[in-house]
Amino acid sequence: MFAASLLVRFMHCPTKKHYGTAKKVLRYIQGTIDFGIEYHNGKEAILIGYCDSDWSGSQDDMRSTSVYAFSFGSGAFSWASVKQLSVALSTAEAEYVNASEATTQAIWLRFVLEDFGELY
């Protein structure tokens, strides 16, 4: 997912290097087509979240990338990797923005799980 999101940034003016990288991504997907996330009954169903960010990871516009993932029971079921809307002036600011985005997602997931009648 992350590699594809990086390649999309160069769709307006791709080079041979981008084409070669895209072929590598497609070969990787083809080689891992049978991989997947398994979900099993019986595991304790606890909502767990992880988040991280880089600081000014994009050399084009100096924006940071926010990443978060949530699991419930035996496997991940919600995740994202997005560029932050603003330019963070420090690592702490980039992490704070990411924590805020991840918390917003966690609250929404909690409401969804409550609608399904699940305890979190």
N, C-alpha and C positions, 0 to 999 in steps of 0.2 A: 504494500500500500504506500509506504513512504517513498520508495523508488519511483513508483508511478506518479506520485504527486510532484516529485521534483522534475520529472520529464515533461509533465504538462506545462510547466512554466516556460518551456522553450518551443511550444507548438507553433508560435507565430513566425519563428525563424530557425528551424532546426538545421543542424549541421550533420556531417557524416558521423561525428562522435556521438551525437544524440541518437542517431539511427542505430549505431552499433550497441549503445547502452540499452535501447529499447528491445533489440533482439535478445540481449542477455537476460533481460527481465522476463520476456516471453518464454525463453528456454527454461528459466528457473520455474516459472509457473507450470510449464508442461511437465517438468520433471517431478513436481510435487503435487500433481493433480489429485493423487489419492490421499494426501494428507488432509487432516481436518481436526476439528475440535470435537471431542467425545463428551457427551453428557450422561451421567449415571445417576440412577435413583439411589437413595439410601445415604448419600453424603449429607452432612449437615449443611443446610442452606443458609449461608451467611453472605451478605453483600459486602464485598471487599473491593476497595478502589486503590489504584496506584496512579500517580501523576508525576511528570517531570517536564522540564523545559530546557532549552538552550538559551544562551544570551547572544543576541545578534548573530544567529547562525546563518542567516541569508545574507550573502555578500552583496546581493543586488540592492536591497532596500534596508538592510540592518535590522529587520524584524526578527523576533524570536519565534520559535516553534513550540507550541504547547502539545503535549501528548498525555492522554489518560486512557486507562482501561479499567473495566469493572468485571468482576466475576461473581457468580451466584451459584454456590454448590460446587460443581465439578469442572466448570470451564468458563472462559471469558465469553461475555455476551454483549458488551457494549464497549466501544473504543473509538478514539479519534486522534488524528494528528493534523493540526491546523496551524497556520501562521497567525500570530497575534495581530490585532488590528492596529495597535500603536507600537512605537519604537520604545523599548524599555531602556532606561538609563543605567540600570544596574542588574546584576544577577538576581538580587533580592526582588526587584520589581517584576522581572520576568517570571520568577517562581510564584510570586503573589498573584499575578494575573492568571497564571495557569491553575493555581489552587482555587481561585474564584470560579473559573470555568468548570473545573472538575466537581466542585461542590454544587454548582447549579445542576449539573448532570446527575449527581448523586441524589439530590432532592427530588428531581423528576423521576428517577428510577424508583425511589422509595414510594412515591405516589402510585406508580404503575404496579409495583409489587403489592401494595395495599389493595388496589383494585382487583388483583388476581387472588386475593385472600392469602398471600404469603406473608410470613413473618420475616423480618429482616434483622 
